[in-house]
Structure formats: structure tokens, C-alpha cells
Amino acid sequence: MSNVVRNGENAVNNATTSNTFGKSVESQAQMDDAAQAGASDVGAGERLNIYRLEPLAAPDDPRWDNAPGHGTLIVAARTSGDARIVAASKELDFMEVDAAPADDVTTVNASAFRDDKLYTVIEIEHGRAGLRRGIVEGTVSVDTIISVQV
């Protein structure tokens, strides 16, 4: 999104803004959490929600070619978006094997769990105490990267 304004004046446009990114307490907490994406001790002691991640696309959908599915998962997380992040963090990453990624140094953004056309997220319980952030039920296979597929 551009911050360029057309107001009829002939002012010089340097396309900058005085906003500072990532300085709020909330932003700092989100960045700290993201650094530990699927860590179960993140947010320990807080009430979490239970989400079911279900495949949404048809089995012959070509999107599955780029991001293999893992079936249905039950995940404890803060939000539906966090549930996607937690699930994706359990997949094998390029950083963990001797393979070269295509667009980034991590494969977490290419996960099927992050694609709303492949997986839907359904909240099945809200505000439950005594949970650890992570996968409650289901498994995530490690053969998501071609070099480790059998």
C-alpha cells in the first residue's frame, strides 16, 4: 500500500512515513512468538482454544501438488491463524535437511495449513485452561520435502 497522496500540490514525494513498525508491545510479543512458532511453552498458563484443521480442497485439486496434506488435526492455539502457524511449524523445514528452497530460507509459508483454499480452521472449544500450545490430536508427516520422500 502506498502512502502517496494526491492533493493538488506539487510537493516532492519521498514515499516515506513517520510510522514505526514493530515498536508496540503487541508487535514485540507477536514477533517473539513467531521466533518460536510452534513452541509449546509459548504462552504457557494462558487459556487456549481448540481448533480442528480439516482439508477443504478436493483430493485431485492441483494445490495439493505443492503442499501435501496431513488429514485432520486438532490443535490448541490462541487464534485460528495461530492454529495454522502451530500446525505448519510441525512440518519438516528446508532448514532441517540438505535441500535448497525455492523462494525463501524456510518452507513454513508454503505449508498446506497456511492455505485457506486447502485447509479450513474450525473452533471447537474456546478458552480452555490447562493446555499446551500445539497439536492435540493427529500427526504431521515429515515427507513434505521431495528429497526425503520415499
N, C-alpha and C positions, 0 to 999 in steps of 0.2 A: 504494500500500500504506500502510496506516495504522500508526502506531506507538502507537496507543491500546491500553492493557492493562486488562483487567477482572480485578482481583484481589480483589474484595470490599470494598475500601476506598472511602471516599467522597472521595478526593483530587481536587483540582482538575486538570482535564486542559487543558494548554495546547497539546497536539498538537505539541510540538517535540522535537527530539532533539539530542544533543550531537555527532552525526556531522558531519564536514565533508566536503563534496562537492568532488571535483576537486583535492585537495591532494596526492595521491600522485604519485610520479614517473611511474607508468604512466598515470594520468589526464592529467597535463600533456602527456605525449608523444602520447596519443590526441587531445587537443584541438588540439595543434599540427598534427598530421597532418590532422585534419578541416578545419582552416582552409585547408589546401592540398589538398583532397580528391583530385583526380586528378593532382596534380603528379608528374611522372616523377622529379624529383630527391629526393623524399621517400624516405628510407631507402636512398639510393644506397650501393652497396657491400655490402648485405646479401643473403643468399640468399633468393630468392623462389620461390614455387610457381607453376605454370602451371595455370590453370583454364579449362574450357570452359563458357560460359554458353549454354544451349540453351533455346529456347522449349518450355514444358511444356504449356500450355493449348491446347485445340483452336482452330483458326483462327476459328471462329464464337463463341468464348467472349466474353461481353459485357465482360469485364475489359479486353479489347484496345481498347475504345472510349475508355477514359480514359487509356491508356498504350500507344501504338503500339509494336509490336515491331521489332527490327532484325535478326532472324535470329540465327545462331550467331556468338558471339565467342570468341576465345581471349585471355585476359588474364593478365598477370604481376602477382601481388599477394601479400600476406603470408598472408591467410586467405581463406576463401570469402566471408565478409562484406566484406572489403576488396575482393575482386574485384567484388562488386556495386557498391560505392561508386565504384571506379575507372571502371567502365562507365557508371554513371549520371552521373558528372561530365563525360563527353564529350558528353552531350546538350545541346542548346540550353536555356538557362535564361531564365525570365522577366526576370531582371535584365539580360539582354543584348539584349532587344528592347523595343519600345514596347507592352507588353501588361500587363494587370493580373492578378495571380494571385488564386486563389480563397481559399486558406486560409493562405498564408504568403508571404514575400517571395522564396522560391525554389521551384523545381519539382523539386529533386533528390529530395525524399521521395516524389514522385508517379511516379517512374520505374518502368517495367516491370521493369527489372533488380532493383529492390528488393523486388518482389512474388514470394514463393516459390510462388505459385499460377500465375504466368505464366512464370517462368524458373527452371530448376534450375541448380545450380553443381556441376560435376564436376571433381575434382582429377585432372589427367593427368600431372603431374610435380611432384616435391617437392624443395625445397632446391637449386634450380639457381642457380649463380653467374653473374655477368656480364649480368644482365638489368636493364632499367629498368622500373620500375613503370608499367604502362599497357597499352594494347591491343596485342597482338602480331599478331593476325590478325582481319579482319572490319572492318566500318565501322558507324558510328553516324550515322544521317541527322539532319539538323537540322530536319526538318519535324514536330517533336513538338508545336509550339505552333500553334494554329489560325491565328493572324494571319500566319504565314509559310508556311503550306501553299499549294500551287499548285492 
